[in-house]
Amino acid sequence: MAIAFISRLYPAAEWLPPIKRRAPKLDIRVWPEVGDPAEIDVALVHNPPPGALASFPRLRGILSLTAGVDGVLADPELPDIPLARIVSERLAEDMAHYVLLHTLRHVRHMPAIAAHQRARRWGAVPPPLRGTTVGLMGLGEMGRASALLLGSAGFAVRGWSRSTKSVEGVTCFAGSGGLVRFLGGTTILVCLLPLTPQTEGIVNATTLAALPAGACLINAGRGAHVVEAHLLDALDSGRLAAATLDVLAAHPPPGNSPVWTHPGITLTMHSACEPDPEAVAPLLIDNIHRARSGRPLLNLVDRTQGY
């Protein structure tokens, strides 16, 4: 049996060596040159082309190279076999650092300071924002790590999730009934949600209007979480002070998109966290053996929830 590596973003030349060093006997074939489709029993994937996985009649496991699996679940021909995602302490740590960095950038007015520098203007710098409360939408592995790091830095932290969760030091809200109360006390909103039909477009005009005037947004979840037209309206009206966007509905955005030049937007170009092949290779190998032996996969995706 053999393994198919299918990714239109991550190069096989970076991902296969860490796996082969640890498990040299694994036969890994790079899409589309995979030989006999009937020999493929496990697939390592990131946003595979629609129908690609359905072409393997003996497939026993699908292993995502990342934490997000919306690109896999979007395949209308996705086989009904176990799907696992990456859960990594290093990914969560990288995301927490990103969230803290951009929270501090807003608190210390760094976008305005950078604008002064570009204009060669020695402007007066406002004092740091006091009483900042950071609200995290999404309290999974990355949300929890971010919440704990923000708390250790002295920020008041609140969190919102689809179902009730508890995180030490975090004021937690849940469900549609808790969303407005969560937003009303949030001065920096951070979106780290998985993308599901329920969360698509969740940061919209209604959401932004529920934030205190002058709030900021950090989106490191998925671009489709944010309705960009509503975000631009909130920034232009002054309702929202600033936004940091790591992901967009289309990235890169068109050259004429206002997100490139809007003074209230910082683009970080999908750099918040990326999977490290060296760090995740042992997990992928473990799950390959689990799929082949019929054991439950680690970090199994619940398709009804989308993560």
C-alpha positions as CSV (number, residue, x, y, z in Angstrom):
1,M,0.0,0.0,0.0
2,A,1.1,3.6,-0.6
3,I,0.4,7.1,0.6
4,A,-0.7,10.0,-1.6
5,F,0.7,13.5,-0.8
6,I,-1.7,16.1,-2.2
7,S,-1.1,19.8,-1.6
8,R,-1.4,22.9,-3.9
9,L,0.4,25.0,-1.3
10,Y,2.9,23.0,0.7
11,P,5.8,21.6,-1.3
12,A,6.5,17.9,-1.0
13,A,10.2,18.6,-0.9
14,E,9.8,20.2,2.5
15,W,7.3,17.7,4.0
16,L,8.5,14.3,2.8
17,P,12.1,14.3,4.2
18,P,11.1,14.7,7.9
19,I,8.6,11.8,7.4
20,K,11.0,9.6,5.5
21,R,13.8,10.1,8.0
22,R,11.6,8.7,10.7
23,A,9.8,6.0,8.6
24,P,12.0,5.2,5.5
25,K,9.9,2.3,4.4
26,L,6.7,4.4,3.8
27,D,5.9,4.6,0.1
28,I,4.8,8.2,-0.4
29,R,3.7,9.4,-3.9
30,V,3.2,13.0,-4.9
31,W,-0.1,13.9,-6.6
32,P,-0.9,13.5,-9.5
33,E,1.9,10.9,-10.1
34,V,0.5,8.4,-7.6
35,G,0.5,5.3,-9.8
36,D,-2.3,2.8,-9.4
37,P,-5.1,4.5,-7.4
38,A,-6.0,1.2,-5.8
39,E,-2.7,1.1,-4.0
40,I,-3.4,4.3,-2.1
41,D,-4.7,3.7,1.4
42,V,-3.8,7.0,3.2
43,A,-3.7,10.6,1.9
44,L,-1.8,13.5,3.4
45,V,-3.6,16.6,2.1
46,H,-4.1,20.3,2.1
47,N,-7.1,21.6,0.1
48,P,-7.1,18.6,-2.4
49,P,-8.8,19.1,-5.7
50,P,-12.4,18.1,-5.7
51,G,-12.8,14.4,-6.5
52,A,-9.2,13.6,-6.0
53,L,-9.8,11.6,-2.8
54,A,-12.8,9.8,-4.3
55,S,-10.4,8.3,-6.9
56,F,-8.8,6.0,-4.3
57,P,-11.0,3.0,-3.8
58,R,-9.1,1.5,-0.9
59,L,-8.5,4.8,1.1
60,R,-8.6,4.2,4.9
61,G,-7.6,7.6,6.3
62,I,-7.3,11.3,5.3
63,L,-4.7,13.3,7.2
64,S,-4.8,17.1,6.9
65,L,-1.5,18.9,7.0
66,T,-3.1,21.7,9.0
67,A,-5.5,22.4,11.8
68,G,-8.1,23.8,9.4
69,V,-10.1,21.2,7.4
70,D,-12.7,23.4,5.7
71,G,-10.9,23.0,2.3
72,V,-11.1,19.2,2.7
73,L,-14.8,19.2,3.8
74,A,-15.7,21.4,0.8
75,D,-15.1,18.5,-1.6
76,P,-18.6,17.4,-2.7
77,E,-17.1,13.9,-3.4
78,L,-15.3,13.5,-0.1
79,P,-15.3,9.8,0.9
80,D,-16.9,8.9,4.2
81,I,-13.8,7.7,5.9
82,P,-11.9,9.0,9.0
83,L,-10.4,12.5,8.6
84,A,-7.9,13.9,11.1
85,R,-6.3,17.3,11.5
86,I,-3.1,18.6,13.0
87,V,-3.2,19.7,16.7
88,S,0.3,21.0,17.6
89,E,1.6,22.8,20.7
90,R,4.0,24.7,18.4
91,L,1.1,25.9,16.2
92,A,-0.8,27.1,19.2
93,E,2.2,28.8,20.6
94,D,2.9,30.6,17.3
95,M,-0.7,31.8,17.2
96,A,-0.6,33.0,20.8
97,H,2.5,35.0,20.0
98,Y,0.8,36.5,17.0
99,V,-2.3,37.5,19.0
100,L,-0.3,39.1,21.7
101,L,1.9,40.9,19.2
102,H,-1.0,42.5,17.4
103,T,-3.0,43.2,20.6
104,L,0.0,45.2,21.8
105,R,0.3,46.9,18.5
106,H,-3.2,48.2,18.9
107,V,-2.8,49.1,22.6
108,R,0.4,51.0,21.9
109,H,-1.0,52.7,18.7
110,M,1.7,51.3,16.4
111,P,-0.3,51.6,13.2
112,A,-0.7,55.4,13.9
113,I,3.0,55.6,14.8
114,A,4.0,53.8,11.6
115,A,1.8,56.3,9.6
116,H,3.7,59.2,11.2
117,Q,7.0,57.7,10.2
118,R,5.8,57.2,6.6
119,A,4.7,60.8,6.4
120,R,8.0,62.0,8.0
121,R,5.9,63.6,10.8
122,W,7.1,63.7,14.4
123,G,3.6,63.4,15.8
124,A,2.5,63.2,19.4
125,V,1.9,59.6,20.4
126,P,-1.2,58.9,22.6
127,P,-0.6,57.0,25.8
128,P,-1.2,53.3,25.8
129,L,-4.9,52.2,26.0
130,R,-5.9,51.3,29.5
131,G,-8.6,48.9,30.6
132,T,-8.3,46.8,27.4
133,T,-10.3,43.6,27.3
134,V,-9.5,41.1,24.7
135,G,-12.3,38.9,23.5
136,L,-11.4,35.6,21.7
137,M,-14.0,34.1,19.4
138,G,-13.0,30.4,19.5
139,L,-11.6,28.6,22.6
140,G,-10.0,25.6,20.9
141,E,-6.3,24.8,21.3
142,M,-5.2,28.1,19.7
143,G,-7.8,30.1,21.5
144,R,-6.8,28.7,24.9
145,A,-3.1,29.2,24.3
146,S,-3.8,32.8,23.3
147,A,-6.0,33.4,26.3
148,L,-3.4,32.2,28.7
149,L,-0.6,34.3,27.2
150,L,-2.8,37.4,27.1
151,G,-3.7,36.9,30.7
152,S,-0.1,36.5,31.7
153,A,0.6,39.8,30.0
154,G,-2.0,41.5,32.2
155,F,-4.9,41.8,29.9
156,A,-8.5,41.0,30.9
157,V,-9.6,38.2,28.7
158,R,-13.0,36.9,27.7
159,G,-13.9,34.1,25.3
160,W,-16.9,33.0,23.2
161,S,-17.5,29.6,21.8
162,R,-20.4,27.6,20.3
163,S,-20.7,25.4,23.3
164,T,-19.9,26.1,27.0
165,K,-16.2,26.0,27.8
166,S,-14.1,26.9,30.8
167,V,-10.6,28.4,30.7
168,E,-8.8,29.5,33.8
169,G,-8.7,33.3,34.1
170,V,-11.1,33.8,31.2
171,T,-14.7,35.0,31.4
172,C,-16.5,32.6,29.1
173,F,-19.7,33.0,27.0
174,A,-21.4,30.5,24.7
175,G,-24.0,30.2,22.0
176,S,-26.0,32.8,20.3
177,G,-27.4,34.0,23.6
178,G,-24.0,34.9,24.9
179,L,-22.6,36.6,21.8
180,V,-24.0,40.1,22.3
181,R,-22.9,40.1,26.0
182,F,-19.5,38.9,25.0
183,L,-19.1,41.6,22.3
184,G,-20.4,44.4,24.5
185,G,-17.4,44.2,26.9
186,T,-14.7,43.5,24.2
187,T,-12.3,46.2,23.1
188,I,-10.1,44.0,21.0
189,L,-11.9,41.3,19.2
190,V,-9.8,38.3,18.0
191,C,-11.4,35.7,15.7
192,L,-9.8,32.2,15.9
193,L,-12.9,30.2,15.0
194,P,-12.9,27.2,12.7
195,L,-14.8,27.9,9.4
196,T,-18.2,26.2,9.4
197,P,-21.5,27.1,7.8
198,Q,-22.5,28.6,11.2
199,T,-19.4,30.8,11.5
200,E,-19.1,32.0,7.9
201,G,-19.7,35.8,7.9
202,I,-19.9,35.9,11.7
203,V,-18.0,39.2,11.8
204,N,-20.5,41.4,10.1
205,A,-22.3,44.7,10.6
206,T,-24.3,43.4,13.5
207,T,-21.3,41.9,15.2
208,L,-19.2,45.1,14.8
209,A,-22.0,47.3,16.0
210,A,-22.2,45.4,19.2
211,L,-18.6,46.2,20.1
212,P,-17.8,49.4,22.0
213,A,-17.0,52.4,19.8
214,G,-13.3,52.5,18.9
215,A,-12.8,48.7,19.2
216,C,-10.2,46.8,17.1
217,L,-10.4,43.5,15.2
218,I,-7.8,40.8,14.7
219,N,-8.8,38.0,12.4
220,A,-6.5,35.0,12.3
221,G,-9.2,32.5,11.7
222,R,-10.5,32.3,8.1
223,G,-11.1,35.1,5.7
224,A,-14.7,34.0,5.2
225,H,-15.4,34.8,8.9
226,V,-15.4,38.5,8.0
227,V,-17.8,40.4,5.7
228,E,-15.2,42.7,4.2
229,A,-17.7,45.3,3.0
230,H,-19.1,45.6,6.5
231,L,-15.6,45.8,8.0
232,L,-14.6,48.7,5.7
233,D,-17.9,50.5,6.5
234,A,-17.1,50.2,10.2
235,L,-13.6,51.5,9.8
236,D,-14.7,54.4,7.5
237,S,-17.4,55.5,10.0
238,G,-15.0,55.4,12.9
239,R,-17.0,52.7,14.7
240,L,-14.0,50.4,14.5
241,A,-10.6,52.0,15.1
242,A,-8.4,49.4,13.3
243,A,-8.1,45.9,12.0
244,T,-5.3,43.4,11.6
245,L,-6.2,40.7,9.0
246,D,-4.1,37.6,8.6
247,V,-6.6,36.0,6.2
248,L,-9.0,37.4,3.6
249,A,-11.9,36.0,1.6
250,A,-9.5,35.9,-1.4
251,H,-5.8,36.0,-0.8
252,P,-3.9,37.6,-2.3
253,P,-6.7,40.2,-2.8
254,P,-7.1,41.9,-6.2
255,G,-4.7,44.7,-6.8
256,N,-7.5,47.3,-6.6
257,S,-8.9,46.0,-3.3
258,P,-9.1,48.7,-0.6
259,V,-7.6,46.4,2.0
260,W,-4.2,47.0,0.5
261,T,-4.2,50.7,1.2
262,H,-6.8,51.4,3.9
263,P,-5.1,53.3,6.7
264,G,-7.0,51.3,9.3
265,I,-6.0,47.9,8.1
266,T,-2.8,45.9,8.7
267,L,-2.3,42.9,6.5
268,T,0.0,40.1,7.7
269,M,-0.5,37.8,4.7
270,H,-1.3,34.5,6.4
271,S,1.8,34.5,8.6
272,A,0.1,34.0,12.0
273,C,1.2,30.3,12.2
274,E,2.2,27.7,9.7
275,P,2.6,24.0,10.3
276,D,6.2,22.9,10.8
277,P,6.9,19.6,8.9
278,E,9.5,18.6,11.5
279,A,7.2,19.1,14.4
280,V,4.1,17.3,12.9
281,A,5.9,14.4,11.1
282,P,5.6,12.1,14.2
283,L,1.9,12.8,14.5
284,L,1.4,12.1,10.8
285,I,3.3,8.8,11.0
286,D,1.4,7.7,14.1
287,N,-1.9,8.4,12.3
288,I,-0.7,6.5,9.2
289,H,-0.1,3.4,11.3
290,R,-3.4,3.9,13.1
291,A,-5.3,4.2,9.8
292,R,-3.7,1.0,8.5
293,S,-4.3,-1.0,11.6
294,G,-7.9,0.2,12.0
295,R,-7.3,2.1,15.2
296,P,-9.0,5.5,15.9
297,L,-7.1,8.5,14.5
298,L,-5.7,11.1,16.7
299,N,-7.4,14.5,16.4
300,L,-10.3,13.0,14.5
301,V,-12.6,15.5,12.8
302,D,-16.3,15.6,13.7
303,R,-17.8,16.3,10.3
304,T,-21.1,17.5,11.8
305,Q,-19.2,20.3,13.6
306,G,-16.6,20.9,10.9
307,Y,-13.5,20.5,13.1
